Amino acid sequence: MLMIKPHTTQKEFYGATTVGAKGQVVIPAEARKAMNLKDGEKLLVFGMGCDMIAFTKLANVEKFAAHLAGNLKNIRSVLKKTERS
């Protein structure tokens, strides 16, 4: 069975930033510290609709993909069982 650990839904407001001439934004220091962002770390950028943008660490997506790949056999088994229902 596929088990995913619950993630806290802690929501924070870290301040405001301005889009620069080259489209760059500065992530506030408090947010970088809370998210443990390091210099040069890769982030993925998602459009969330309604003019919203979300960032996530590339490392998080890689961990999730590895988790799925490692459990692919179990996932397929669960899907087959649900198709029969």
Gaussian input, Z-matrix of N, CA and C with variables (Angstrom, degrees):
# hf/3-21g

backbone

0 1
 N
 C     1     B1
 C     2     B2     1     A1
 N     3     B3     2     A2     1     D1
 C     4     B4     3     A3     2     D2
 C     5     B5     4     A4     3     D3
 N     6     B6     5     A5     4     D4
 C     7     B7     6     A6     5     D5
 C     8     B8     7     A7     6     D6
 N     9     B9     8     A8     7     D7
 C    10    B10     9     A9     8     D8
 C    11    B11    10    A10     9     D9
 N    12    B12    11    A11    10    D10
 C    13    B13    12    A12    11    D11
 C    14    B14    13    A13    12    D12
 N    15    B15    14    A14    13    D13
 C    16    B16    15    A15    14    D14
 C    17    B17    16    A16    15    D15
 N    18    B18    17    A17    16    D16
 C    19    B19    18    A18    17    D17
 C    20    B20    19    A19    18    D18
 N    21    B21    20    A20    19    D19
 C    22    B22    21    A21    20    D20
 C    23    B23    22    A22    21    D21
 N    24    B24    23    A23    22    D22
 C    25    B25    24    A24    23    D23
 C    26    B26    25    A25    24    D24
 N    27    B27    26    A26    25    D25
 C    28    B28    27    A27    26    D26
 C    29    B29    28    A28    27    D27
 N    30    B30    29    A29    28    D28
 C    31    B31    30    A30    29    D29
 C    32    B32    31    A31    30    D30
 N    33    B33    32    A32    31    D31
 C    34    B34    33    A33    32    D32
 C    35    B35    34    A34    33    D33
 N    36    B36    35    A35    34    D34
 C    37    B37    36    A36    35    D35
 C    38    B38    37    A37    36    D36
 N    39    B39    38    A38    37    D37
 C    40    B40    39    A39    38    D38
 C    41    B41    40    A40    39    D39
 N    42    B42    41    A41    40    D40
 C    43    B43    42    A42    41    D41
 C    44    B44    43    A43    42    D42
 N    45    B45    44    A44    43    D43
 C    46    B46    45    A45    44    D44
 C    47    B47    46    A46    45    D45
 N    48    B48    47    A47    46    D46
 C    49    B49    48    A48    47    D47
 C    50    B50    49    A49    48    D48
 N    51    B51    50    A50    49    D49
 C    52    B52    51    A51    50    D50
 C    53    B53    52    A52    51    D51
 N    54    B54    53    A53    52    D52
 C    55    B55    54    A54    53    D53
 C    56    B56    55    A55    54    D54
 N    57    B57    56    A56    55    D55
 C    58    B58    57    A57    56    D56
 C    59    B59    58    A58    57    D57
 N    60    B60    59    A59    58    D58
 C    61    B61    60    A60    59    D59
 C    62    B62    61    A61    60    D60
 N    63    B63    62    A62    61    D61
 C    64    B64    63    A63    62    D62
 C    65    B65    64    A64    63    D63
 N    66    B66    65    A65    64    D64
 C    67    B67    66    A66    65    D65
 C    68    B68    67    A67    66    D66
 N    69    B69    68    A68    67    D67
 C    70    B70    69    A69    68    D68
 C    71    B71    70    A70    69    D69
 N    72    B72    71    A71    70    D70
 C    73    B73    72    A72    71    D71
 C    74    B74    73    A73    72    D72
 N    75    B75    74    A74    73    D73
 C    76    B76    75    A75    74    D74
 C    77    B77    76    A76    75    D75
 N    78    B78    77    A77    76    D76
 C    79    B79    78    A78    77    D77
 C    80    B80    79    A79    78    D78
 N    81    B81    80    A80    79    D79
 C    82    B82    81    A81    80    D80
 C    83    B83    82    A82    81    D81
 N    84    B84    83    A83    82    D82
 C    85    B85    84    A84    83    D83
 C    86    B86    85    A85    84    D84
 N    87    B87    86    A86    85    D85
 C    88    B88    87    A87    86    D86
 C    89    B89    88    A88    87    D87
 N    90    B90    89    A89    88    D88
 C    91    B91    90    A90    89    D89
 C    92    B92    91    A91    90    D90
 N    93    B93    92    A92    91    D91
 C    94    B94    93    A93    92    D92
 C    95    B95    94    A94    93    D93
 N    96    B96    95    A95    94    D94
 C    97    B97    96    A96    95    D95
 C    98    B98    97    A97    96    D96
 N    99    B99    98    A98    97    D97
 C   100   B100    99    A99    98    D98
 C   101   B101   100   A100    99    D99
 N   102   B102   101   A101   100   D100
 C   103   B103   102   A102   101   D101
 C   104   B104   103   A103   102   D102
 N   105   B105   104   A104   103   D103
 C   106   B106   105   A105   104   D104
 C   107   B107   106   A106   105   D105
 N   108   B108   107   A107   106   D106
 C   109   B109   108   A108   107   D107
 C   110   B110   109   A109   108   D108
 N   111   B111   110   A110   109   D109
 C   112   B112   111   A111   110   D110
 C   113   B113   112   A112   111   D111
 N   114   B114   113   A113   112   D112
 C   115   B115   114   A114   113   D113
 C   116   B116   115   A115   114   D114
 N   117   B117   116   A116   115   D115
 C   118   B118   117   A117   116   D116
 C   119   B119   118   A118   117   D117
 N   120   B120   119   A119   118   D118
 C   121   B121   120   A120   119   D119
 C   122   B122   121   A121   120   D120
 N   123   B123   122   A122   121   D121
 C   124   B124   123   A123   122   D122
 C   125   B125   124   A124   123   D123
 N   126   B126   125   A125   124   D124
 C   127   B127   126   A126   125   D125
 C   128   B128   127   A127   126   D126
 N   129   B129   128   A128   127   D127
 C   130   B130   129   A129   128   D128
 C   131   B131   130   A130   129   D129
 N   132   B132   131   A131   130   D130
 C   133   B133   132   A132   131   D131
 C   134   B134   133   A133   132   D132
 N   135   B135   134   A134   133   D133
 C   136   B136   135   A135   134   D134
 C   137   B137   136   A136   135   D135
 N   138   B138   137   A137   136   D136
 C   139   B139   138   A138   137   D137
 C   140   B140   139   A139   138   D138
 N   141   B141   140   A140   139   D139
 C   142   B142   141   A141   140   D140
 C   143   B143   142   A142   141   D141
 N   144   B144   143   A143   142   D142
 C   145   B145   144   A144   143   D143
 C   146   B146   145   A145   144   D144
 N   147   B147   146   A146   145   D145
 C   148   B148   147   A147   146   D146
 C   149   B149   148   A148   147   D147
 N   150   B150   149   A149   148   D148
 C   151   B151   150   A150   149   D149
 C   152   B152   151   A151   150   D150
 N   153   B153   152   A152   151   D151
 C   154   B154   153   A153   152   D152
 C   155   B155   154   A154   153   D153
 N   156   B156   155   A155   154   D154
 C   157   B157   156   A156   155   D155
 C   158   B158   157   A157   156   D156
 N   159   B159   158   A158   157   D157
 C   160   B160   159   A159   158   D158
 C   161   B161   160   A160   159   D159
 N   162   B162   161   A161   160   D160
 C   163   B163   162   A162   161   D161
 C   164   B164   163   A163   162   D162
 N   165   B165   164   A164   163   D163
 C   166   B166   165   A165   164   D164
 C   167   B167   166   A166   165   D165
 N   168   B168   167   A167   166   D166
 C   169   B169   168   A168   167   D167
 C   170   B170   169   A169   168   D168
 N   171   B171   170   A170   169   D169
 C   172   B172   171   A171   170   D170
 C   173   B173   172   A172   171   D171
 N   174   B174   173   A173   172   D172
 C   175   B175   174   A174   173   D173
 C   176   B176   175   A175   174   D174
 N   177   B177   176   A176   175   D175
 C   178   B178   177   A177   176   D176
 C   179   B179   178   A178   177   D177
 N   180   B180   179   A179   178   D178
 C   181   B181   180   A180   179   D179
 C   182   B182   181   A181   180   D180
 N   183   B183   182   A182   181   D181
 C   184   B184   183   A183   182   D182
 C   185   B185   184   A184   183   D183
 N   186   B186   185   A185   184   D184
 C   187   B187   186   A186   185   D185
 C   188   B188   187   A187   186   D186
 N   189   B189   188   A188   187   D187
 C   190   B190   189   A189   188   D188
 C   191   B191   190   A190   189   D189
 N   192   B192   191   A191   190   D190
 C   193   B193   192   A192   191   D191
 C   194   B194   193   A193   192   D192
 N   195   B195   194   A194   193   D193
 C   196   B196   195   A195   194   D194
 C   197   B197   196   A196   195   D195
 N   198   B198   197   A197   196   D196
 C   199   B199   198   A198   197   D197
 C   200   B200   199   A199   198   D198
 N   201   B201   200   A200   199   D199
 C   202   B202   201   A201   200   D200
 C   203   B203   202   A202   201   D201
 N   204   B204   203   A203   202   D202
 C   205   B205   204   A204   203   D203
 C   206   B206   205   A205   204   D204
 N   207   B207   206   A206   205   D205
 C   208   B208   207   A207   206   D206
 C   209   B209   208   A208   207   D207
 N   210   B210   209   A209   208   D208
 C   211   B211   210   A210   209   D209
 C   212   B212   211   A211   210   D210
 N   213   B213   212   A212   211   D211
 C   214   B214   213   A213   212   D212
 C   215   B215   214   A214   213   D213
 N   216   B216   215   A215   214   D214
 C   217   B217   216   A216   215   D215
 C   218   B218   217   A217   216   D216
 N   219   B219   218   A218   217   D217
 C   220   B220   219   A219   218   D218
 C   221   B221   220   A220   219   D219
 N   222   B222   221   A221   220   D220
 C   223   B223   222   A222   221   D221
 C   224   B224   223   A223   222   D222
 N   225   B225   224   A224   223   D223
 C   226   B226   225   A225   224   D224
 C   227   B227   226   A226   225   D225
 N   228   B228   227   A227   226   D226
 C   229   B229   228   A228   227   D227
 C   230   B230   229   A229   228   D228
 N   231   B231   230   A230   229   D229
 C   232   B232   231   A231   230   D230
 C   233   B233   232   A232   231   D231
 N   234   B234   233   A233   232   D232
 C   235   B235   234   A234   233   D233
 C   236   B236   235   A235   234   D234
 N   237   B237   236   A236   235   D235
 C   238   B238   237   A237   236   D236
 C   239   B239   238   A238   237   D237
 N   240   B240   239   A239   238   D238
 C   241   B241   240   A240   239   D239
 C   242   B242   241   A241   240   D240
 N   243   B243   242   A242   241   D241
 C   244   B244   243   A243   242   D242
 C   245   B245   244   A244   243   D243
 N   246   B246   245   A245   244   D244
 C   247   B247   246   A246   245   D245
 C   248   B248   247   A247   246   D246
 N   249   B249   248   A248   247   D247
 C   250   B250   249   A249   248   D248
 C   251   B251   250   A250   249   D249
 N   252   B252   251   A251   250   D250
 C   253   B253   252   A252   251   D251
 C   254   B254   253   A253   252   D252

   B1=1.4413
   B2=1.5192
   B3=1.3046
   B4=1.4550
   B5=1.5197
   B6=1.3034
   B7=1.4593
   B8=1.5291
   B9=1.3033
   B10=1.4478
   B11=1.5170
   B12=1.3158
   B13=1.4624
   B14=1.5182
   B15=1.3231
   B16=1.4652
   B17=1.5236
   B18=1.3020
   B19=1.4563
   B20=1.5220
   B21=1.2955
   B22=1.4567
   B23=1.5252
   B24=1.2936
   B25=1.4573
   B26=1.5229
   B27=1.3165
   B28=1.4511
   B29=1.5230
   B30=1.3129
   B31=1.4552
   B32=1.5168
   B33=1.3008
   B34=1.4562
   B35=1.5221
   B36=1.3061
   B37=1.4510
   B38=1.5127
   B39=1.3160
   B40=1.4533
   B41=1.5221
   B42=1.3008
   B43=1.4574
   B44=1.5152
   B45=1.3124
   B46=1.4603
   B47=1.5224
   B48=1.3128
   B49=1.4584
   B50=1.5215
   B51=1.3057
   B52=1.4570
   B53=1.5251
   B54=1.3115
   B55=1.4609
   B56=1.5260
   B57=1.3315
   B58=1.4567
   B59=1.5212
   B60=1.2920
   B61=1.4686
   B62=1.5276
   B63=1.3238
   B64=1.4617
   B65=1.5242
   B66=1.3335
   B67=1.4614
   B68=1.5117
   B69=1.3066
   B70=1.4606
   B71=1.5178
   B72=1.3374
   B73=1.4622
   B74=1.5215
   B75=1.3095
   B76=1.4557
   B77=1.5196
   B78=1.3232
   B79=1.4599
   B80=1.5256
   B81=1.3294
   B82=1.4683
   B83=1.5367
   B84=1.3312
   B85=1.4674
   B86=1.5231
   B87=1.3230
   B88=1.4657
   B89=1.5270
   B90=1.3293
   B91=1.4662
   B92=1.5271
   B93=1.3397
   B94=1.4739
   B95=1.5154
   B96=1.3230
   B97=1.4612
   B98=1.5315
   B99=1.3319
   B100=1.4656
   B101=1.5257
   B102=1.3289
   B103=1.4708
   B104=1.5305
   B105=1.3393
   B106=1.4569
   B107=1.5367
   B108=1.3291
   B109=1.4657
   B110=1.5203
   B111=1.3185
   B112=1.4646
   B113=1.5226
   B114=1.3363
   B115=1.4576
   B116=1.5242
   B117=1.3190
   B118=1.4576
   B119=1.5146
   B120=1.3328
   B121=1.4625
   B122=1.5295
   B123=1.3175
   B124=1.4617
   B125=1.5230
   B126=1.3212
   B127=1.4553
   B128=1.5234
   B129=1.3049
   B130=1.4567
   B131=1.5194
   B132=1.3222
   B133=1.4674
   B134=1.5186
   B135=1.3271
   B136=1.4566
   B137=1.5162
   B138=1.3350
   B139=1.4497
   B140=1.5175
   B141=1.3070
   B142=1.4573
   B143=1.5245
   B144=1.3249
   B145=1.4539
   B146=1.5161
   B147=1.2947
   B148=1.4808
   B149=1.5265
   B150=1.3247
   B151=1.4692
   B152=1.5242
   B153=1.3290
   B154=1.4622
   B155=1.5247
   B156=1.3210
   B157=1.4605
   B158=1.5230
   B159=1.3319
   B160=1.4612
   B161=1.5242
   B162=1.3135
   B163=1.4586
   B164=1.5197
   B165=1.3224
   B166=1.4595
   B167=1.5234
   B168=1.3079
   B169=1.4646
   B170=1.5259
   B171=1.3233
   B172=1.4589
   B173=1.5237
   B174=1.3273
   B175=1.4650
   B176=1.5211
   B177=1.3514
   B178=1.4621
   B179=1.5231
   B180=1.3248
   B181=1.4619
   B182=1.5219
   B183=1.3267
   B184=1.4653
   B185=1.5314
   B186=1.3409
   B187=1.4685
   B188=1.5209
   B189=1.3285
   B190=1.4588
   B191=1.5298
   B192=1.3295
   B193=1.4699
   B194=1.5289
   B195=1.3166
   B196=1.4656
   B197=1.5170
   B198=1.3306
   B199=1.4643
   B200=1.5268
   B201=1.3291
   B202=1.4668
   B203=1.5247
   B204=1.3191
   B205=1.4655
   B206=1.5239
   B207=1.3231
   B208=1.4579
   B209=1.5183
   B210=1.3200
   B211=1.4577
   B212=1.5266
   B213=1.3214
   B214=1.4531
   B215=1.5254
   B216=1.3172
   B217=1.4638
   B218=1.5310
   B219=1.3268
   B220=1.4698
   B221=1.5291
   B222=1.3234
   B223=1.4643
   B224=1.5187
   B225=1.3352
   B226=1.4671
   B227=1.5208
   B228=1.3248
   B229=1.4606
   B230=1.5242
   B231=1.3148
   B232=1.4647
   B233=1.5255
   B234=1.3257
   B235=1.4604
   B236=1.5260
   B237=1.3179
   B238=1.4668
   B239=1.5232
   B240=1.3262
   B241=1.4715
   B242=1.5223
   B243=1.3270
   B244=1.4622
   B245=1.5302
   B246=1.3284
   B247=1.4651
   B248=1.5207
   B249=1.3182
   B250=1.4784
   B251=1.5114
   B252=1.3130
   B253=1.4709
   B254=1.5044
   A1=108.94
   A2=116.84
   A3=122.97
   A4=109.34
   A5=116.09
   A6=121.07
   A7=108.08
   A8=115.78
   A9=120.94
   A10=107.90
   A11=115.23
   A12=119.67
   A13=109.55
   A14=117.41
   A15=119.33
   A16=110.32
   A17=115.27
   A18=121.75
   A19=108.20
   A20=115.76
   A21=118.07
   A22=109.22
   A23=116.15
   A24=121.04
   A25=110.31
   A26=114.69
   A27=120.24
   A28=108.47
   A29=116.33
   A30=121.58
   A31=108.33
   A32=115.03
   A33=120.63
   A34=109.48
   A35=115.96
   A36=122.25
   A37=106.25
   A38=117.25
   A39=121.64
   A40=114.00
   A41=118.47
   A42=120.13
   A43=110.91
   A44=115.57
   A45=121.95
   A46=109.54
   A47=116.08
   A48=122.32
   A49=107.54
   A50=116.46
   A51=122.19
   A52=109.20
   A53=116.63
   A54=120.96
   A55=107.53
   A56=116.56
   A57=121.47
   A58=112.09
   A59=116.19
   A60=122.58
   A61=112.12
   A62=118.09
   A63=122.41
   A64=112.23
   A65=117.20
   A66=120.87
   A67=113.80
   A68=117.82
   A69=121.44
   A70=110.82
   A71=114.65
   A72=120.88
   A73=108.19
   A74=115.77
   A75=121.52
   A76=107.29
   A77=116.17
   A78=120.67
   A79=106.45
   A80=118.09
   A81=120.25
   A82=112.02
   A83=115.33
   A84=121.80
   A85=112.01
   A86=117.96
   A87=120.95
   A88=111.03
   A89=117.23
   A90=121.46
   A91=110.32
   A92=116.85
   A93=119.93
   A94=110.75
   A95=116.36
   A96=120.57
   A97=110.49
   A98=117.07
   A99=121.33
   A100=111.85
   A101=116.48
   A102=121.16
   A103=112.05
   A104=116.49
   A105=123.05
   A106=111.09
   A107=116.11
   A108=121.28
   A109=109.60
   A110=115.78
   A111=121.98
   A112=109.72
   A113=116.41
   A114=121.26
   A115=110.16
   A116=116.92
   A117=121.87
   A118=114.92
   A119=118.47
   A120=121.17
   A121=110.45
   A122=116.43
   A123=122.03
   A124=110.40
   A125=115.58
   A126=122.74
   A127=108.75
   A128=116.13
   A129=121.28
   A130=107.51
   A131=116.37
   A132=121.87
   A133=108.05
   A134=115.92
   A135=121.97
   A136=110.13
   A137=117.02
   A138=121.83
   A139=107.75
   A140=117.00
   A141=121.28
   A142=112.34
   A143=117.77
   A144=120.51
   A145=110.12
   A146=115.97
   A147=121.33
   A148=111.63
   A149=117.07
   A150=122.46
   A151=113.10
   A152=117.08
   A153=121.24
   A154=109.65
   A155=116.29
   A156=123.07
   A157=108.09
   A158=116.44
   A159=121.38
   A160=109.01
   A161=115.83
   A162=122.68
   A163=108.76
   A164=116.57
   A165=120.94
   A166=108.33
   A167=115.66
   A168=119.93
   A169=109.28
   A170=116.12
   A171=121.11
   A172=109.60
   A173=117.06
   A174=121.21
   A175=111.39
   A176=117.68
   A177=120.48
   A178=110.85
   A179=116.84
   A180=120.99
   A181=109.93
   A182=116.77
   A183=120.75
   A184=110.96
   A185=117.91
   A186=121.86
   A187=110.32
   A188=116.52
   A189=121.02
   A190=110.44
   A191=116.76
   A192=120.93
   A193=110.64
   A194=116.75
   A195=120.43
   A196=110.69
   A197=116.68
   A198=121.40
   A199=110.13
   A200=116.45
   A201=120.21
   A202=111.13
   A203=116.94
   A204=120.66
   A205=110.56
   A206=116.90
   A207=121.11
   A208=113.20
   A209=116.42
   A210=121.21
   A211=113.14
   A212=117.23
   A213=121.37
   A214=112.62
   A215=117.24
   A216=120.54
   A217=110.40
   A218=117.23
   A219=121.51
   A220=111.39
   A221=116.10
   A222=120.72
   A223=110.19
   A224=117.10
   A225=121.23
   A226=111.05
   A227=116.68
   A228=121.22
   A229=110.62
   A230=116.75
   A231=121.23
   A232=110.40
   A233=117.13
   A234=121.04
   A235=111.62
   A236=117.02
   A237=120.87
   A238=110.69
   A239=115.90
   A240=119.63
   A241=111.08
   A242=117.60
   A243=120.13
   A244=111.21
   A245=118.12
   A246=121.25
   A247=111.76
   A248=116.08
   A249=120.97
   A250=112.37
   A251=116.16
   A252=119.95
   A253=112.86
   D1=138.14
   D2=179.30
   D3=-79.10
   D4=123.24
   D5=179.16
   D6=-118.54
   D7=127.98
   D8=175.91
   D9=-117.59
   D10=126.92
   D11=-179.93
   D12=-68.56
   D13=137.61
   D14=177.99
   D15=-66.97
   D16=144.96
   D17=178.32
   D18=-107.96
   D19=141.21
   D20=178.71
   D21=-65.33
   D22=146.31
   D23=-179.57
   D24=-104.53
   D25=38.26
   D26=179.57
   D27=-63.17
   D28=126.58
   D29=179.86
   D30=-116.08
   D31=133.58
   D32=-178.14
   D33=-131.62
   D34=152.53
   D35=170.37
   D36=-112.12
   D37=121.14
   D38=-174.50
   D39=-104.44
   D40=1.10
   D41=178.95
   D42=119.38
   D43=-161.54
   D44=-177.73
   D45=-122.22
   D46=158.65
   D47=176.56
   D48=-140.54
   D49=166.23
   D50=-178.40
   D51=-120.52
   D52=139.23
   D53=176.09
   D54=-78.64
   D55=124.93
   D56=-179.77
   D57=-80.75
   D58=177.38
   D59=-177.86
   D60=-59.99
   D61=-30.73
   D62=179.77
   D63=-94.50
   D64=10.82
   D65=179.69
   D66=82.10
   D67=10.15
   D68=-178.81
   D69=-85.55
   D70=147.78
   D71=173.76
   D72=-128.66
   D73=152.84
   D74=176.14
   D75=-101.44
   D76=126.74
   D77=175.18
   D78=-82.89
   D79=123.63
   D80=-177.30
   D81=-53.24
   D82=144.44
   D83=-176.74
   D84=-54.50
   D85=-41.09
   D86=-179.45
   D87=-62.50
   D88=-38.34
   D89=178.08
   D90=-68.60
   D91=-42.22
   D92=178.53
   D93=-61.75
   D94=-40.09
   D95=179.35
   D96=-66.79
   D97=-46.21
   D98=-178.85
   D99=-62.54
   D100=-34.71
   D101=-177.99
   D102=-93.68
   D103=0.65
   D104=-179.55
   D105=55.09
   D106=45.33
   D107=178.29
   D108=-82.84
   D109=132.05
   D110=-179.92
   D111=-107.94
   D112=157.69
   D113=176.54
   D114=-55.28
   D115=133.63
   D116=176.68
   D117=81.80
   D118=-2.41
   D119=-179.05
   D120=-67.55
   D121=136.88
   D122=-179.16
   D123=-81.01
   D124=136.63
   D125=176.52
   D126=-122.93
   D127=145.86
   D128=171.15
   D129=-97.93
   D130=145.51
   D131=-177.38
   D132=-119.09
   D133=125.04
   D134=-179.12
   D135=-118.58
   D136=138.70
   D137=170.04
   D138=-84.59
   D139=128.80
   D140=-175.05
   D141=-106.86
   D142=14.01
   D143=-177.18
   D144=77.53
   D145=166.23
   D146=178.71
   D147=50.64
   D148=37.51
   D149=178.25
   D150=60.05
   D151=35.31
   D152=178.33
   D153=-110.02
   D154=144.89
   D155=177.37
   D156=-125.69
   D157=139.10
   D158=176.59
   D159=-125.24
   D160=140.86
   D161=176.32
   D162=-111.49
   D163=144.86
   D164=171.10
   D165=-143.69
   D166=150.86
   D167=178.27
   D168=-67.33
   D169=136.68
   D170=175.27
   D171=-58.25
   D172=-36.95
   D173=-179.69
   D174=-59.29
   D175=-35.60
   D176=179.49
   D177=-65.58
   D178=-41.73
   D179=179.48
   D180=-66.65
   D181=-39.90
   D182=178.44
   D183=-63.00
   D184=-41.03
   D185=178.02
   D186=-63.98
   D187=-42.61
   D188=-179.94
   D189=-64.41
   D190=-43.43
   D191=179.12
   D192=-63.26
   D193=-41.04
   D194=178.00
   D195=-64.46
   D196=-39.95
   D197=177.52
   D198=-61.05
   D199=-46.86
   D200=178.85
   D201=-62.38
   D202=-45.08
   D203=-179.50
   D204=-61.17
   D205=-40.54
   D206=-179.69
   D207=-68.21
   D208=-22.84
   D209=-178.10
   D210=-112.38
   D211=15.37
   D212=-175.13
   D213=-57.85
   D214=-40.60
   D215=179.09
   D216=-60.42
   D217=-45.95
   D218=178.96
   D219=-64.97
   D220=-40.50
   D221=-179.82
   D222=-62.47
   D223=-44.35
   D224=179.06
   D225=-62.84
   D226=-38.76
   D227=178.88
   D228=-62.71
   D229=-45.14
   D230=179.09
   D231=-63.46
   D232=-42.14
   D233=179.37
   D234=-62.77
   D235=-41.04
   D236=178.57
   D237=-62.39
   D238=-41.01
   D239=179.50
   D240=-64.63
   D241=-38.90
   D242=-179.68
   D243=-72.11
   D244=-29.08
   D245=177.87
   D246=-68.49
   D247=-31.02
   D248=-179.69
   D249=-74.96
   D250=-23.00
   D251=-176.59
   D252=-72.65

